[in-house]
Amino acid sequence: MIVVTGATGSVGRALAARLKGLDVVAAVRRPAGDLGIPYRPADFERPETIGALLSPGDRLFLNSSIWPGFADAHRAVIDLAARAGVAQIVTVSVRGAAPGGRLASGLHGIVDDHLRQSGVPWAILQPTGFMQNLPYDFAAGVMHGSYGTAPVNYIDARDVAGTAAALLTAPVGPGRDHVLTGPESLPHARIAEEIGRVLGRAYRYVDLPVPEMAARLETRGLPRLQAEELAALMADIGDGRWSSTTTTVKDLTGRPPRSLAAYLTDHLHAFSR
């Protein structure tokens, strides 16, 4: 059986759609009949509820949003999966994750290292930014950031799900990190132009120095330290480290990753909310 956590998120829903008809169950906090696959109540805040769904030979898709207990909960689930004798864990991390990194990068780095040392066969997906976040980032037609002018890569969450599905349904291979990217990297000013071209109205990107961006994030409700870290993370990503692309999605799924234009065409409604 394939056990899917994080099934109600962007990646999880796309993965559930790909796994329909297989021996699969979603671990969810609340009823989720719209997923199209069987589900059972389980919660990362109570790792044992996820562990109770696992049996020898199962595959586990490990994924959730970031929250204060993220690292401890994910490590606990990994330990329970090892005890249950699962055949493989496929987890969603982030490109460049490492212990001590900023925000999600550091938390994912802790979990990734724990998984590598768990004794369970593993695959770590390391995607760039999700295209699905762009409607929020460009709310009201303007995105503010500290990325500068360097190209930055985004990937469609559906391609992350497709890669996960390929790994979860193929024979288990050796443990490996899989860096996932979209087909092209663009400066945010060009991303704004592309959104405007497809949607037929003006969008723009406004670049701010890190201190100004941190102050802006703080006025939007983020605690000061988190706002400062997020603005600094934008500047780190904007130094070119997320500009290169890989062929991993095509190598594992047999099809190239979706372009930004393809994502926009399929998600016009998301920008009109």
CORQUIKA-V527637 format. One record per residue. SS is DSSP state (@ for helix, = for strand, . for the rest). OMEGA is omega in whole degrees, -180 to 180 (* if undefined). BURIAL is I if it has 24 or more other ideal C-beta (glycine too) atoms within 12 Angstrom, else O. Layout:
BEGIN
SS	OMEGA	BURIAL
SS	OMEGA	BURIAL
END
This chain:
BEGIN
.	175	I
=	178	I
=	-175	I
=	170	I
=	-177	I
.	-171	I
.	-178	I
.	176	I
.	-177	I
@	179	I
@	-176	I
@	179	I
@	178	I
@	178	I
@	179	I
@	179	I
@	-179	I
@	-176	I
@	179	I
.	179	O
.	177	O
.	177	O
.	-171	O
=	175	I
=	177	I
=	174	I
=	-173	I
=	179	I
.	-179	O
.	179	O
.	-176	O
.	-178	I
@	-179	O
@	-180	O
@	-179	I
.	175	O
.	178	I
.	179	I
=	178	I
=	179	I
=	178	O
.	-170	I
=	178	I
.	177	I
.	173	O
=	-174	O
@	-178	I
@	179	O
@	174	O
@	178	I
@	-179	I
.	180	O
.	-171	I
.	178	I
.	178	O
.	177	O
.	179	O
.	168	I
=	180	I
=	171	I
=	-172	I
=	-175	I
.	171	I
.	173	I
.	180	I
.	176	I
.	-173	O
.	-178	O
.	-172	O
@	-173	I
@	-179	I
@	-178	O
@	-179	I
@	178	I
@	179	I
@	179	I
@	177	I
@	179	I
@	178	I
@	178	I
@	177	I
@	179	I
@	-179	O
@	179	I
.	180	O
.	-176	I
.	-176	I
=	169	I
=	173	I
=	-176	I
=	176	I
=	178	I
.	177	I
.	-179	I
.	178	I
.	-179	I
.	178	I
.	176	I
.	-179	O
.	178	O
.	-178	I
.	170	I
.	-175	I
@	180	I
@	180	I
@	180	I
@	177	I
@	180	I
@	178	I
@	-179	I
@	-179	I
@	179	I
@	179	I
@	180	I
@	-180	I
@	-177	I
.	-172	O
.	-174	I
.	178	O
.	173	I
.	-170	I
=	170	I
=	-178	I
=	178	I
=	-178	I
=	-179	I
=	170	I
.	-180	I
=	-179	I
=	173	I
@	-179	I
@	177	I
@	-175	I
@	178	I
@	177	I
@	-178	O
@	-178	I
.	176	I
@	-178	O
@	173	O
@	-176	O
=	173	O
=	173	I
=	-180	I
=	178	I
.	-176	I
.	-177	I
.	-174	I
.	-178	O
.	175	I
.	178	I
=	-176	I
=	172	I
=	179	I
=	175	I
.	-180	I
@	178	I
@	178	I
@	172	I
@	178	I
@	179	I
@	178	I
@	178	I
@	180	I
@	180	I
@	-179	I
@	-176	I
@	-178	I
@	178	I
.	174	O
.	-178	O
.	179	O
.	178	O
.	178	O
.	-176	O
=	170	O
=	-179	I
=	178	I
=	-175	I
=	179	I
.	167	I
.	-174	I
.	-177	I
.	176	I
=	-175	I
=	169	I
.	-177	I
@	176	I
@	178	I
@	176	I
@	178	I
@	178	I
@	-179	O
@	177	I
@	179	I
@	-180	O
@	-178	O
@	-176	I
@	176	I
.	174	O
.	-171	O
.	170	O
.	179	I
=	177	O
=	179	I
=	-179	O
=	-178	I
.	171	I
.	-176	O
@	-180	I
@	179	O
@	179	O
@	178	I
@	179	I
@	179	O
@	179	I
@	180	I
@	178	O
@	179	O
.	172	O
.	179	O
.	173	O
.	-173	O
@	-177	O
@	179	O
@	178	O
@	179	I
@	179	I
@	-179	I
@	178	I
@	178	I
@	178	I
@	176	I
@	-180	I
@	177	I
@	-179	I
@	-179	I
@	178	I
@	178	O
@	-176	O
@	178	I
.	-177	I
.	-178	I
.	179	O
.	177	I
.	177	I
.	-172	O
@	-179	I
@	-180	I
@	-179	O
@	-175	O
@	-176	I
@	-178	I
.	178	O
.	-179	O
.	178	O
.	-179	I
.	177	I
.	175	I
@	179	I
@	179	I
@	177	I
@	-177	I
@	-180	I
@	-179	O
@	-174	O
.	178	I
@	-178	O
@	-177	O
@	-179	I
@	-178	I
.	-179	O
.	*	O
END
